Structures are given as structure tokens and as C-alpha cells.
Amino acid sequence: MSHPGATPAFDRKIVWSTDFLPQDDFFLLRSSAERQIQAKRVNIPVHKRGRTISYHELHEQAPEITRFYRSSRLRQWCSEVTGARVQPTPWKDLSSCSLLIYDQPNDHIGWHYDLNFYKGRHFTALLSLINTNGSEAESSAQLRIREHGDETTVSTKANTLVFFEGACVYHSVTPLRAGERRIILSMTFCTDPSTTPLQDFMRRGKDIAYFGMRALWSR
């Protein structure tokens, strides 16, 4: 991880770190992501457009990515930032570790909070693997956060990690333009993975919306 010994303040419930991984580690994850072709396109009117690859699919097709997600070093970094002991969210949660692929004009995600399906606190880590306009420049897509009526734009150039408590941070990603591409590794963590029946039902409903009816059979 980058910036050893430096623990960013988490008072705004969001932090970001550029050049997060050593180059060799980053290139391994990026090349693994580029090999994935089985992504499911998601189009939820107004809210989201893009493609997704689930935790279970990554486990089978991109073990380098899921190993990174479950690594003790990443878990320790997230725990130090939050001041609480966190762990990966359960295997049955298809969004625990997923690839978010934006590669068509108007791919985006609207303003939202991340729903918490667990009894403990819930956190999201987004590692930017590819974010380009077709040349060396970043794509036009921007991660935005809104707090107290003010908006902040967070740069998501490649190898930037954004870590936040999704239920507390109102955020969106602006639409992509033609010829641009953005691939994000999305990972979730929690302090307590237990759930109520209602939380489990709601989590499964989200998985169906993002990954299709096969989510009904996830365990």
C-alpha cells in the first residue's frame, strides 16, 4: 500500500489515496480486469448504466483480484482508517468484490447512498484500474460527493483508492462520453457481517438488480 505509516483522517467519512499500490501489484490487477468479458450490462433508468462482474465470477476468473480483496494488508489499512476492525463482507453478497465497467456513452451512476445490509458499519473501497478518454488523459467521468449543499469532485485517475462509509456519503459518477472507458474495482467491508432477515432480503434484491436472477441461488 502507498504512504506507509500515514493514516488519513476519516472525519468526513471518506478518504482517497493516489498511487495506492506499487506498480507491479497494480498492473497485475489491471491486466486481470482487462481479461474479463462476461460482464452483465445493467440499465436502471435514471440511476445507473454500466456493466458489472460479480464476486463469484471474479473468484473463478480473476483470483488475483479476490486475493487482493481478502488480503490482510488491505483489511489492516481499512481498519486503521476507520478506527474499527473491519472484514470483507460475506461470500453470498455478490457485490462484496465486483468490477464496475463503464464503456458506453452515458454510462453513469446517479446520486445515492450505499445501503447497509449488515448490523455493523459498512464501508466501500473503490480502486480505479482504468480511467481514460482513449489517450493518456483521464475520462470526463467524475466521482462527486455532496455534503451540506456543497459538491466536491474526487479524481479517480488510475491507481487511486477511494474509501468511504457509503451510508454517510452522498455520491454519484457523471456520464461517460464516447470513446472513454472506466473500470473500477469495488470492494465492501463491514464491522459485523450478521444480518436481519429483512436486511438479507434487501441485499438479495439489489444483487438481482445488478447481476440477474442467478443471485437467487447465491449462498
VOFIVEX-221387 format. One record per atom (N, C-alpha, C): x negated, y, z negated; chain; atom name. Coordinates in steps of 0.1 Angstrom, whole numbers, m for minus. Last residue first. Layout:
BEGIN
[atom [X, Y, Z], "A", "CA"],
...
//
This chain:
BEGIN
[atom [251, m184, 23], "A", "N"],
[atom [250, m188, 9], "A", "CA"],
[atom [238, m182, 2], "A", "C"],
[atom [274, m177, 49], "A", "N"],
[atom [261, m174, 42], "A", "CA"],
[atom [262, m179, 28], "A", "C"],
[atom [297, m179, 62], "A", "N"],
[atom [291, m191, 58], "A", "CA"],
[atom [277, m189, 52], "A", "C"],
[atom [304, m153, 70], "A", "N"],
[atom [313, m161, 61], "A", "CA"],
[atom [307, m173, 55], "A", "C"],
[atom [286, m145, 89], "A", "N"],
[atom [284, m141, 75], "A", "CA"],
[atom [293, m148, 65], "A", "C"],
[atom [296, m151, 113], "A", "N"],
[atom [288, m161, 107], "A", "CA"],
[atom [284, m158, 92], "A", "C"],
[atom [311, m129, 122], "A", "N"],
[atom [318, m139, 114], "A", "CA"],
[atom [309, m149, 108], "A", "C"],
[atom [286, m102, 120], "A", "N"],
[atom [296, m110, 127], "A", "CA"],
[atom [302, m121, 117], "A", "C"],
[atom [270, m83, 110], "A", "N"],
[atom [264, m94, 115], "A", "CA"],
[atom [273, m104, 121], "A", "C"],
[atom [285, m61, 100], "A", "N"],
[atom [272, m58, 106], "A", "CA"],
[atom [267, m70, 114], "A", "C"],
[atom [309, m71, 91], "A", "N"],
[atom [309, m59, 100], "A", "CA"],
[atom [296, m58, 107], "A", "C"],
[atom [300, m91, 74], "A", "N"],
[atom [308, m95, 86], "A", "CA"],
[atom [308, m83, 96], "A", "C"],
[atom [287, m75, 54], "A", "N"],
[atom [279, m84, 62], "A", "CA"],
[atom [287, m88, 75], "A", "C"],
[atom [310, m63, 43], "A", "N"],
[atom [300, m55, 50], "A", "CA"],
[atom [292, m64, 59], "A", "C"],
[atom [322, m85, 32], "A", "N"],
[atom [329, m78, 42], "A", "CA"],
[atom [320, m69, 50], "A", "C"],
[atom [304, m93, 13], "A", "N"],
[atom [306, m102, 24], "A", "CA"],
[atom [313, m94, 35], "A", "C"],
[atom [307, m71, m5], "A", "N"],
[atom [294, m73, 2], "A", "CA"],
[atom [295, m82, 14], "A", "C"],
[atom [333, m76, m14], "A", "N"],
[atom [330, m63, m6], "A", "CA"],
[atom [317, m65, 1], "A", "C"],
[atom [329, m100, m28], "A", "N"],
[atom [339, m99, m17], "A", "CA"],
[atom [336, m87, m8], "A", "C"],
[atom [312, m92, m48], "A", "N"],
[atom [307, m102, m38], "A", "CA"],
[atom [316, m102, m26], "A", "C"],
[atom [328, m73, m62], "A", "N"],
[atom [315, m69, m55], "A", "CA"],
[atom [311, m79, m44], "A", "C"],
[atom [348, m91, m71], "A", "N"],
[atom [351, m80, m62], "A", "CA"],
[atom [339, m75, m55], "A", "C"],
[atom [333, m108, m89], "A", "N"],
[atom [340, m113, m77], "A", "CA"],
[atom [343, m103, m66], "A", "C"],
[atom [302, m91, m97], "A", "N"],
[atom [316, m94, m100], "A", "CA"],
[atom [322, m101, m87], "A", "C"],
[atom [268, m103, m99], "A", "N"],
[atom [279, m96, m92], "A", "CA"],
[atom [292, m99, m99], "A", "C"],
[atom [232, m100, m105], "A", "N"],
[atom [246, m106, m107], "A", "CA"],
[atom [257, m97, m102], "A", "C"],
[atom [208, m88, m102], "A", "N"],
[atom [214, m94, m90], "A", "CA"],
[atom [228, m100, m92], "A", "C"],
[atom [195, m59, m113], "A", "N"],
[atom [203, m71, m118], "A", "CA"],
[atom [211, m76, m107], "A", "C"],
[atom [181, m41, m99], "A", "N"],
[atom [176, m44, m112], "A", "CA"],
[atom [183, m56, m118], "A", "C"],
[atom [172, m46, m64], "A", "N"],
[atom [181, m43, m75], "A", "CA"],
[atom [175, m47, m88], "A", "C"],
[atom [166, m38, m30], "A", "N"],
[atom [161, m43, m43], "A", "CA"],
[atom [172, m39, m53], "A", "C"],
[atom [163, m42, 6], "A", "N"],
[atom [170, m37, m6], "A", "CA"],
[atom [165, m45, m18], "A", "C"],
[atom [151, m29, 36], "A", "N"],
[atom [149, m38, 26], "A", "CA"],
[atom [156, m33, 13], "A", "C"],
[atom [146, m25, 71], "A", "N"],
[atom [154, m21, 59], "A", "CA"],
[atom [154, m33, 49], "A", "C"],
[atom [126, m13, 95], "A", "N"],
[atom [127, m25, 86], "A", "CA"],
[atom [134, m20, 73], "A", "C"],
[atom [136, 1, 125], "A", "N"],
[atom [134, 3, 111], "A", "CA"],
[atom [135, m11, 104], "A", "C"],
[atom [129, 15, 155], "A", "N"],
[atom [131, 2, 148], "A", "CA"],
[atom [127, 4, 134], "A", "C"],
[atom [139, 34, 182], "A", "N"],
[atom [136, 35, 168], "A", "CA"],
[atom [139, 21, 162], "A", "C"],
[atom [134, 51, 213], "A", "N"],
[atom [136, 38, 206], "A", "CA"],
[atom [131, 40, 191], "A", "C"],
[atom [146, 68, 243], "A", "N"],
[atom [140, 67, 229], "A", "CA"],
[atom [142, 54, 223], "A", "C"],
[atom [160, 70, 266], "A", "N"],
[atom [146, 67, 267], "A", "CA"],
[atom [139, 66, 254], "A", "C"],
[atom [184, 94, 254], "A", "N"],
[atom [180, 84, 264], "A", "CA"],
[atom [165, 82, 265], "A", "C"],
[atom [184, 99, 218], "A", "N"],
[atom [185, 103, 232], "A", "CA"],
[atom [181, 92, 242], "A", "C"],
[atom [203, 91, 189], "A", "N"],
[atom [191, 89, 197], "A", "CA"],
[atom [194, 94, 211], "A", "C"],
[atom [219, 111, 163], "A", "N"],
[atom [219, 102, 175], "A", "CA"],
[atom [206, 102, 183], "A", "C"],
[atom [205, 111, 129], "A", "N"],
[atom [211, 117, 141], "A", "CA"],
[atom [210, 108, 153], "A", "C"],
[atom [215, 94, 100], "A", "N"],
[atom [205, 95, 111], "A", "CA"],
[atom [211, 100, 124], "A", "C"],
[atom [221, 103, 66], "A", "N"],
[atom [225, 100, 79], "A", "CA"],
[atom [213, 99, 88], "A", "C"],
[atom [231, 104, 31], "A", "N"],
[atom [222, 104, 42], "A", "CA"],
[atom [228, 100, 55], "A", "C"],
[atom [231, 109, m3], "A", "N"],
[atom [240, 111, 9], "A", "CA"],
[atom [231, 113, 21], "A", "C"],
[atom [222, 90, m30], "A", "N"],
[atom [216, 98, m19], "A", "CA"],
[atom [225, 98, m7], "A", "C"],
[atom [232, 72, m48], "A", "N"],
[atom [230, 86, m52], "A", "CA"],
[atom [225, 96, m41], "A", "C"],
[atom [232, 48, m37], "A", "N"],
[atom [245, 52, m42], "A", "CA"],
[atom [244, 67, m47], "A", "C"],
[atom [205, 43, m30], "A", "N"],
[atom [215, 47, m20], "A", "CA"],
[atom [228, 52, m25], "A", "C"],
[atom [176, 55, m40], "A", "N"],
[atom [188, 49, m46], "A", "CA"],
[atom [200, 53, m39], "A", "C"],
[atom [148, 49, m18], "A", "N"],
[atom [158, 57, m24], "A", "CA"],
[atom [169, 49, m31], "A", "C"],
[atom [121, 54, 3], "A", "N"],
[atom [126, 46, m8], "A", "CA"],
[atom [136, 54, m16], "A", "C"],
[atom [105, 51, 33], "A", "N"],
[atom [114, 60, 26], "A", "CA"],
[atom [121, 50, 16], "A", "C"],
[atom [73, 50, 48], "A", "N"],
[atom [83, 42, 40], "A", "CA"],
[atom [91, 52, 32], "A", "C"],
[atom [59, 51, 80], "A", "N"],
[atom [64, 59, 69], "A", "CA"],
[atom [74, 50, 61], "A", "C"],
[atom [51, 39, 103], "A", "N"],
[atom [44, 35, 91], "A", "CA"],
[atom [47, 45, 79], "A", "C"],
[atom [61, 64, 126], "A", "N"],
[atom [57, 50, 123], "A", "CA"],
[atom [48, 49, 111], "A", "C"],
[atom [81, 90, 111], "A", "N"],
[atom [71, 85, 121], "A", "CA"],
[atom [67, 71, 117], "A", "C"],
[atom [103, 103, 99], "A", "N"],
[atom [102, 88, 99], "A", "CA"],
[atom [92, 83, 110], "A", "C"],
[atom [108, 131, 79], "A", "N"],
[atom [101, 125, 90], "A", "CA"],
[atom [100, 110, 89], "A", "C"],
[atom [138, 142, 68], "A", "N"],
[atom [127, 134, 64], "A", "CA"],
[atom [121, 128, 77], "A", "C"],
[atom [154, 172, 61], "A", "N"],
[atom [150, 163, 72], "A", "CA"],
[atom [138, 155, 67], "A", "C"],
[atom [180, 182, 40], "A", "N"],
[atom [166, 180, 42], "A", "CA"],
[atom [163, 170, 52], "A", "C"],
[atom [206, 205, 33], "A", "N"],
[atom [201, 194, 40], "A", "CA"],
[atom [186, 194, 41], "A", "C"],
[atom [227, 214, 5], "A", "N"],
[atom [215, 217, 13], "A", "CA"],
[atom [211, 204, 20], "A", "C"],
[atom [248, 208, m12], "A", "N"],
[atom [251, 216, 0], "A", "CA"],
[atom [239, 219, 9], "A", "C"],
[atom [236, 190, m30], "A", "N"],
[atom [241, 203, m35], "A", "CA"],
[atom [243, 213, m23], "A", "C"],
[atom [221, 173, m4], "A", "N"],
[atom [223, 174, m19], "A", "CA"],
[atom [226, 189, m22], "A", "C"],
[atom [215, 151, 21], "A", "N"],
[atom [222, 163, 18], "A", "CA"],
[atom [224, 162, 2], "A", "C"],
[atom [191, 140, 46], "A", "N"],
[atom [197, 139, 33], "A", "CA"],
[atom [204, 152, 29], "A", "C"],
[atom [184, 124, 76], "A", "N"],
[atom [187, 136, 69], "A", "CA"],
[atom [194, 133, 56], "A", "C"],
[atom [162, 114, 101], "A", "N"],
[atom [169, 110, 88], "A", "CA"],
[atom [171, 122, 80], "A", "C"],
[atom [166, 119, 135], "A", "N"],
[atom [161, 124, 122], "A", "CA"],
[atom [169, 118, 111], "A", "C"],
[atom [156, 113, 168], "A", "N"],
[atom [164, 109, 157], "A", "CA"],
[atom [158, 114, 144], "A", "C"],
[atom [138, 119, 188], "A", "N"],
[atom [146, 130, 183], "A", "CA"],
[atom [154, 127, 171], "A", "C"],
[atom [107, 102, 183], "A", "N"],
[atom [120, 103, 189], "A", "CA"],
[atom [127, 115, 182], "A", "C"],
[atom [74, 115, 184], "A", "N"],
[atom [85, 109, 177], "A", "CA"],
[atom [98, 111, 185], "A", "C"],
[atom [51, 110, 212], "A", "N"],
[atom [58, 118, 203], "A", "CA"],
[atom [69, 110, 196], "A", "C"],
[atom [39, 95, 232], "A", "N"],
[atom [33, 95, 218], "A", "CA"],
[atom [41, 102, 208], "A", "C"],
[atom [68, 83, 248], "A", "N"],
[atom [53, 87, 249], "A", "CA"],
[atom [47, 86, 235], "A", "C"],
[atom [92, 75, 240], "A", "N"],
[atom [87, 69, 253], "A", "CA"],
[atom [73, 73, 255], "A", "C"],
[atom [97, 86, 216], "A", "N"],
[atom [105, 91, 227], "A", "CA"],
[atom [101, 86, 241], "A", "C"],
[atom [98, 64, 187], "A", "N"],
[atom [91, 71, 199], "A", "CA"],
[atom [101, 76, 209], "A", "C"],
[atom [91, 45, 163], "A", "N"],
[atom [100, 57, 164], "A", "CA"],
[atom [94, 66, 175], "A", "C"],
[atom [88, 15, 146], "A", "N"],
[atom [87, 22, 159], "A", "CA"],
[atom [96, 34, 159], "A", "C"],
[atom [89, 12, 118], "A", "N"],
[atom [80, 4, 126], "A", "CA"],
[atom [77, 10, 140], "A", "C"],
[atom [95, 25, 87], "A", "N"],
[atom [96, 28, 102], "A", "CA"],
[atom [85, 21, 109], "A", "C"],
[atom [112, 11, 62], "A", "N"],
[atom [98, 12, 68], "A", "CA"],
[atom [100, 14, 83], "A", "C"],
[atom [131, 18, 35], "A", "N"],
[atom [131, 18, 50], "A", "CA"],
[atom [117, 21, 55], "A", "C"],
[atom [147, 4, 8], "A", "N"],
[atom [134, 8, 13], "A", "CA"],
[atom [135, 7, 28], "A", "C"],
[atom [172, 11, m17], "A", "N"],
[atom [169, 8, m3], "A", "CA"],
[atom [155, 13, 1], "A", "C"],
[atom [186, m3, m47], "A", "N"],
[atom [177, 6, m40], "A", "CA"],
[atom [174, 1, m26], "A", "C"],
[atom [207, m3, m75], "A", "N"],
[atom [204, m9, m62], "A", "CA"],
[atom [196, 2, m54], "A", "C"],
[atom [212, m15, m109], "A", "N"],
[atom [209, m4, m99], "A", "CA"],
[atom [205, m10, m86], "A", "C"],
[atom [235, m43, m115], "A", "N"],
[atom [223, m34, m117], "A", "CA"],
[atom [222, m23, m107], "A", "C"],
[atom [256, m56, m103], "A", "N"],
[atom [258, m50, m116], "A", "CA"],
[atom [247, m40, m120], "A", "C"],
[atom [260, m48, m67], "A", "N"],
[atom [254, m56, m78], "A", "CA"],
[atom [257, m48, m92], "A", "C"],
[atom [265, m34, m45], "A", "N"],
[atom [273, m46, m47], "A", "CA"],
[atom [268, m54, m59], "A", "C"],
[atom [268, m1, m36], "A", "N"],
[atom [261, m10, m45], "A", "CA"],
[atom [270, m22, m48], "A", "C"],
[atom [266, 15, m5], "A", "N"],
[atom [274, 8, m15], "A", "CA"],
[atom [265, m1, m23], "A", "C"],
[atom [249, 44, 3], "A", "N"],
[atom [248, 29, 4], "A", "CA"],
[atom [257, 23, m8], "A", "C"],
[atom [269, 71, 17], "A", "N"],
[atom [261, 65, 6], "A", "CA"],
[atom [260, 50, 8], "A", "C"],
[atom [267, 89, 48], "A", "N"],
[atom [272, 78, 39], "A", "CA"],
[atom [263, 77, 27], "A", "C"],
[atom [270, 101, 81], "A", "N"],
[atom [268, 104, 67], "A", "CA"],
[atom [274, 93, 58], "A", "C"],
[atom [262, 76, 107], "A", "N"],
[atom [268, 88, 101], "A", "CA"],
[atom [265, 90, 86], "A", "C"],
[atom [236, 66, 127], "A", "N"],
[atom [245, 62, 116], "A", "CA"],
[atom [249, 75, 109], "A", "C"],
[atom [231, 57, 162], "A", "N"],
[atom [230, 66, 151], "A", "CA"],
[atom [237, 59, 139], "A", "C"],
[atom [229, 60, 197], "A", "N"],
[atom [227, 51, 186], "A", "CA"],
[atom [224, 60, 174], "A", "C"],
[atom [228, 77, 219], "A", "N"],
[atom [238, 79, 209], "A", "CA"],
[atom [238, 69, 198], "A", "C"],
[atom [212, 55, 241], "A", "N"],
[atom [217, 68, 238], "A", "CA"],
[atom [229, 68, 228], "A", "C"],
[atom [196, 27, 224], "A", "N"],
[atom [205, 32, 234], "A", "CA"],
[atom [209, 46, 231], "A", "C"],
[atom [182, 17, 203], "A", "N"],
[atom [175, 18, 215], "A", "CA"],
[atom [184, 22, 227], "A", "C"],
[atom [176, 9, 171], "A", "N"],
[atom [183, 19, 178], "A", "CA"],
[atom [176, 21, 192], "A", "C"],
[atom [178, m16, 148], "A", "N"],
[atom [172, m13, 161], "A", "CA"],
[atom [181, m3, 168], "A", "C"],
[atom [168, m28, 118], "A", "N"],
[atom [178, m19, 124], "A", "CA"],
[atom [172, m13, 137], "A", "C"],
[atom [164, m59, 103], "A", "N"],
[atom [158, m49, 113], "A", "CA"],
[atom [170, m41, 118], "A", "C"],
[atom [165, m67, 68], "A", "N"],
[atom [170, m67, 81], "A", "CA"],
[atom [163, m57, 90], "A", "C"],
[atom [171, m80, 38], "A", "N"],
[atom [159, m77, 46], "A", "CA"],
[atom [164, m78, 61], "A", "C"],
[atom [197, m79, 28], "A", "N"],
[atom [186, m78, 19], "A", "CA"],
[atom [173, m74, 26], "A", "C"],
[atom [219, m83, 44], "A", "N"],
[atom [212, m70, 45], "A", "CA"],
[atom [200, m69, 36], "A", "C"],
[atom [229, m107, 36], "A", "N"],
[atom [222, m107, 49], "A", "CA"],
[atom [215, m94, 52], "A", "C"],
[atom [228, m123, 7], "A", "N"],
[atom [230, m109, 12], "A", "CA"],
[atom [222, m107, 25], "A", "C"],
[atom [218, m147, m1], "A", "N"],
[atom [231, m147, 6], "A", "CA"],
[atom [234, m133, 11], "A", "C"],
[atom [194, m141, m15], "A", "N"],
[atom [193, m147, m2], "A", "CA"],
[atom [207, m146, 6], "A", "C"],
[atom [197, m110, m34], "A", "N"],
[atom [198, m124, m31], "A", "CA"],
[atom [198, m128, m17], "A", "C"],
[atom [171, m84, m34], "A", "N"],
[atom [184, m88, m36], "A", "CA"],
[atom [186, m103, m30], "A", "C"],
[atom [139, m84, m52], "A", "N"],
[atom [147, m85, m40], "A", "CA"],
[atom [161, m89, m42], "A", "C"],
[atom [138, m64, m82], "A", "N"],
[atom [136, m76, m75], "A", "CA"],
[atom [143, m76, m62], "A", "C"],
[atom [124, m41, m107], "A", "N"],
[atom [133, m44, m96], "A", "CA"],
[atom [129, m58, m90], "A", "C"],
[atom [122, m25, m137], "A", "N"],
[atom [118, m37, m130], "A", "CA"],
[atom [128, m41, m119], "A", "C"],
[atom [118, 11, m135], "A", "N"],
[atom [126, m1, m139], "A", "CA"],
[atom [121, m13, m131], "A", "C"],
[atom [106, 32, m124], "A", "N"],
[atom [105, 31, m138], "A", "CA"],
[atom [114, 20, m143], "A", "C"],
[atom [106, 36, m96], "A", "N"],
[atom [119, 38, m103], "A", "CA"],
[atom [117, 38, m118], "A", "C"],
[atom [78, 32, m91], "A", "N"],
[atom [85, 44, m87], "A", "CA"],
[atom [98, 46, m95], "A", "C"],
[atom [74, 6, m101], "A", "N"],
[atom [66, 18, m107], "A", "CA"],
[atom [73, 31, m103], "A", "C"],
[atom [90, m9, m84], "A", "N"],
[atom [93, m8, m98], "A", "CA"],
[atom [86, 4, m105], "A", "C"],
[atom [77, m5, m59], "A", "N"],
[atom [91, 0, m61], "A", "CA"],
[atom [94, 1, m76], "A", "C"],
[atom [53, m18, m65], "A", "N"],
[atom [53, m4, m61], "A", "CA"],
[atom [67, 2, m64], "A", "C"],
[atom [61, m44, m70], "A", "N"],
[atom [55, m37, m81], "A", "CA"],
[atom [55, m22, m78], "A", "C"],
[atom [71, m52, m45], "A", "N"],
[atom [80, m51, m57], "A", "CA"],
[atom [74, m43, m68], "A", "C"],
[atom [48, m51, m31], "A", "N"],
[atom [59, m42, m27], "A", "CA"],
[atom [68, m40, m39], "A", "C"],
[atom [33, m71, m44], "A", "N"],
[atom [28, m58, m43], "A", "CA"],
[atom [39, m47, m40], "A", "C"],
[atom [48, m94, m41], "A", "N"],
[atom [47, m89, m54], "A", "CA"],
[atom [42, m74, m54], "A", "C"],
[atom [70, m97, m13], "A", "N"],
[atom [56, m97, m19], "A", "CA"],
[atom [56, m90, m32], "A", "C"],
[atom [93, m99, 2], "A", "N"],
[atom [92, m106, m11], "A", "CA"],
[atom [79, m105, m18], "A", "C"],
[atom [86, m85, 25], "A", "N"],
[atom [97, m81, 17], "A", "CA"],
[atom [96, m87, 3], "A", "C"],
[atom [65, m101, 35], "A", "N"],
[atom [62, m87, 31], "A", "CA"],
[atom [73, m82, 21], "A", "C"],
[atom [80, m123, 42], "A", "N"],
[atom [70, m124, 32], "A", "CA"],
[atom [66, m111, 27], "A", "C"],
[atom [96, m113, 63], "A", "N"],
[atom [103, m116, 50], "A", "CA"],
[atom [92, m119, 39], "A", "C"],
[atom [76, m108, 82], "A", "N"],
[atom [84, m97, 77], "A", "CA"],
[atom [91, m101, 64], "A", "C"],
[atom [66, m133, 88], "A", "N"],
[atom [57, m122, 83], "A", "CA"],
[atom [65, m111, 76], "A", "C"],
[atom [87, m147, 99], "A", "N"],
[atom [83, m149, 85], "A", "CA"],
[atom [73, m139, 79], "A", "C"],
[atom [108, m144, 120], "A", "N"],
[atom [97, m134, 117], "A", "CA"],
[atom [93, m136, 102], "A", "C"],
[atom [127, m165, 123], "A", "N"],
[atom [119, m160, 135], "A", "CA"],
[atom [108, m150, 132], "A", "C"],
[atom [138, m171, 98], "A", "N"],
[atom [135, m182, 108], "A", "CA"],
[atom [125, m177, 119], "A", "C"],
[atom [140, m147, 85], "A", "N"],
[atom [134, m158, 78], "A", "CA"],
[atom [129, m169, 88], "A", "C"],
[atom [156, m133, 104], "A", "N"],
[atom [142, m129, 102], "A", "CA"],
[atom [134, m140, 95], "A", "C"],
[atom [180, m146, 99], "A", "N"],
[atom [174, m147, 112], "A", "CA"],
[atom [159, m143, 111], "A", "C"],
[atom [185, m139, 73], "A", "N"],
[atom [184, m153, 76], "A", "CA"],
[atom [177, m154, 90], "A", "C"],
[atom [187, m110, 75], "A", "N"],
[atom [177, m117, 67], "A", "CA"],
[atom [175, m131, 71], "A", "C"],
[atom [196, m101, 109], "A", "N"],
[atom [198, m103, 95], "A", "CA"],
[atom [186, m110, 88], "A", "C"],
[atom [194, m73, 130], "A", "N"],
[atom [189, m87, 128], "A", "CA"],
[atom [189, m90, 113], "A", "C"],
[atom [213, m50, 149], "A", "N"],
[atom [208, m55, 137], "A", "CA"],
[atom [203, m69, 138], "A", "C"],
[atom [217, m20, 168], "A", "N"],
[atom [216, m34, 168], "A", "CA"],
[atom [210, m38, 154], "A", "C"],
[atom [242, 7, 169], "A", "N"],
[atom [228, 2, 170], "A", "CA"],
[atom [228, m14, 170], "A", "C"],
[atom [261, 31, 153], "A", "N"],
[atom [259, 24, 166], "A", "CA"],
[atom [244, 19, 166], "A", "C"],
[atom [286, 41, 129], "A", "N"],
[atom [273, 35, 133], "A", "CA"],
[atom [273, 29, 147], "A", "C"],
[atom [310, 58, 126], "A", "N"],
[atom [300, 56, 116], "A", "CA"],
[atom [286, 51, 121], "A", "C"],
[atom [325, 62, 149], "A", "N"],
[atom [322, 74, 141], "A", "CA"],
[atom [310, 71, 132], "A", "C"],
[atom [331, 27, 151], "A", "N"],
[atom [334, 41, 156], "A", "CA"],
[atom [332, 51, 145], "A", "C"],
[atom [306, 6, 151], "A", "N"],
[atom [316, 10, 141], "A", "CA"],
[atom [320, 25, 144], "A", "C"],
[atom [290, m16, 167], "A", "N"],
[atom [296, m3, 170], "A", "CA"],
[atom [308, m1, 161], "A", "C"],
[atom [261, m35, 170], "A", "N"],
[atom [271, m31, 160], "A", "CA"],
[atom [276, m17, 165], "A", "C"],
[atom [246, m63, 185], "A", "N"],
[atom [250, m49, 186], "A", "CA"],
[atom [262, m46, 177], "A", "C"],
[atom [222, m84, 170], "A", "N"],
[atom [236, m82, 173], "A", "CA"],
[atom [239, m67, 174], "A", "C"],
[atom [191, m97, 184], "A", "N"],
[atom [198, m87, 176], "A", "CA"],
[atom [213, m86, 180], "A", "C"],
[atom [172, m114, 193], "A", "N"],
[atom [185, m119, 191], "A", "CA"],
[atom [194, m109, 183], "A", "C"],
[atom [146, m108, 197], "A", "N"],
[atom [155, m105, 209], "A", "CA"],
[atom [170, m108, 205], "A", "C"],
[atom [115, m98, 185], "A", "N"],
[atom [128, m102, 182], "A", "CA"],
[atom [138, m98, 193], "A", "C"],
[atom [90, m88, 188], "A", "N"],
[atom [93, m101, 195], "A", "CA"],
[atom [107, m105, 193], "A", "C"],
[atom [88, m65, 173], "A", "N"],
[atom [90, m64, 188], "A", "CA"],
[atom [93, m77, 195], "A", "C"],
[atom [83, m75, 148], "A", "N"],
[atom [96, m69, 151], "A", "CA"],
[atom [98, m68, 166], "A", "C"],
[atom [56, m83, 151], "A", "N"],
[atom [67, m93, 148], "A", "CA"],
[atom [81, m88, 151], "A", "C"],
[atom [44, m59, 155], "A", "N"],
[atom [44, m68, 166], "A", "CA"],
[atom [54, m79, 163], "A", "C"],
[atom [49, m47, 129], "A", "N"],
[atom [55, m41, 141], "A", "CA"],
[atom [55, m51, 153], "A", "C"],
[atom [35, m64, 112], "A", "N"],
[atom [49, m63, 111], "A", "CA"],
[atom [55, m57, 123], "A", "C"],
[atom [9, m60, 122], "A", "N"],
[atom [14, m74, 121], "A", "CA"],
[atom [29, m73, 120], "A", "C"],
[atom [5, m33, 118], "A", "N"],
[atom [6, m38, 132], "A", "CA"],
[atom [12, m52, 132], "A", "C"],
[atom [3, m32, 90], "A", "N"],
[atom [14, m25, 97], "A", "CA"],
[atom [16, m31, 111], "A", "C"],
[atom [m20, m46, 85], "A", "N"],
[atom [m7, m51, 79], "A", "CA"],
[atom [4, m45, 87], "A", "C"],
[atom [m38, m29, 98], "A", "N"],
[atom [m37, m43, 102], "A", "CA"],
[atom [m24, m49, 97], "A", "C"],
[atom [m35, m4, 84], "A", "N"],
[atom [m32, m5, 98], "A", "CA"],
[atom [m30, m20, 103], "A", "C"],
[atom [m19, m4, 52], "A", "N"],
[atom [m31, m5, 60], "A", "CA"],
[atom [m27, m9, 75], "A", "C"],
[atom [12, 15, 49], "A", "N"],
[atom [4, 2, 49], "A", "CA"],
[atom [m9, 4, 56], "A", "C"],
[atom [19, 42, 50], "A", "N"],
[atom [22, 34, 38], "A", "CA"],
[atom [13, 21, 37], "A", "C"],
[atom [18, 67, 62], "A", "N"],
[atom [7, 58, 63], "A", "CA"],
[atom [8, 48, 51], "A", "C"],
[atom [39, 85, 38], "A", "N"],
[atom [34, 83, 52], "A", "CA"],
[atom [22, 74, 51], "A", "C"],
[atom [66, 80, 18], "A", "N"],
[atom [52, 79, 18], "A", "CA"],
[atom [47, 76, 33], "A", "C"],
[atom [92, 94, m2], "A", "N"],
[atom [87, 89, 11], "A", "CA"],
[atom [72, 90, 11], "A", "C"],
[atom [120, 91, m24], "A", "N"],
[atom [106, 94, m22], "A", "CA"],
[atom [103, 89, m8], "A", "C"],
[atom [149, 98, m44], "A", "N"],
[atom [143, 95, m31], "A", "CA"],
[atom [129, 99, m30], "A", "C"],
[atom [159, 108, m67], "A", "N"],
[atom [164, 95, m63], "A", "CA"],
[atom [159, 91, m49], "A", "C"],
[atom [147, 130, m77], "A", "N"],
[atom [157, 133, m66], "A", "CA"],
[atom [163, 120, m61], "A", "C"],
[atom [128, 119, m93], "A", "N"],
[atom [138, 127, m99], "A", "CA"],
[atom [150, 130, m90], "A", "C"],
[atom [105, 104, m89], "A", "N"],
[atom [118, 98, m84], "A", "CA"],
[atom [130, 106, m89], "A", "C"],
[atom [72, 111, m80], "A", "N"],
[atom [84, 114, m89], "A", "CA"],
[atom [96, 110, m82], "A", "C"],
[atom [49, 85, m70], "A", "N"],
[atom [57, 97, m67], "A", "CA"],
[atom [69, 99, m77], "A", "C"],
[atom [19, 76, m82], "A", "N"],
[atom [33, 72, m83], "A", "CA"],
[atom [42, 84, m81], "A", "C"],
[atom [m12, 65, m72], "A", "N"],
[atom [m3, 77, m72], "A", "CA"],
[atom [12, 72, m72], "A", "C"],
[atom [m26, 41, m71], "A", "N"],
[atom [m27, 49, m83], "A", "CA"],
[atom [m17, 61, m84], "A", "C"],
[atom [m31, 44, m36], "A", "N"],
[atom [m32, 36, m48], "A", "CA"],
[atom [m33, 45, m60], "A", "C"],
[atom [m20, 52, m10], "A", "N"],
[atom [m21, 61, m21], "A", "CA"],
[atom [m21, 53, m34], "A", "C"],
[atom [m3, 23, 5], "A", "N"],
[atom [m11, 36, 5], "A", "CA"],
[atom [m11, 43, m8], "A", "C"],
[atom [m8, m12, 0], "A", "N"],
[atom [0, 0, 0], "A", "CA"],
[atom [m9, 13, 0], "A", "C"],
//
